[in-house]
Amino acid sequence: MFLDHAKISATHSETEPDRIERLNRVYGYAVALADADGNVDCITKLAKLHDHKGTLMVIWHEAPTEFERLYFMKAWKSKIGDESTQVEHALMLQDPATADEASE
């Protein structure tokens, strides 16, 4: 069982708690697509999902493949998502001290 799930946050989540619920559904949808493809790495590469005023921000520990990007596009574009294609991907910034230790 995988326990290190991505962090989920949303702009205005205090006044609009449905945003967090929507992100949880999108997360499940995208991870299910990855699982159906036999992609066991996708879930471990994912760091954070954030809904920024209707744009899905997908933050990764490692660069996603094109298929992994598509999982989140499909989920966000679906009825359970925002029904839009406003999805942005970025890499998690790495702490320079951690990067130095990893290269030794």
Secondary structure, 3 states (H helix, E strand, C coil): CCCCCCEEEECCCCCCCHHHHHHHHHHHHHHHHHHHCCCCCHHHHEEEEEEECCEEEEEECCCCCHHHHHHHHHHHHCCCCCCCCCEEEEECCCCHHHHHHHHC
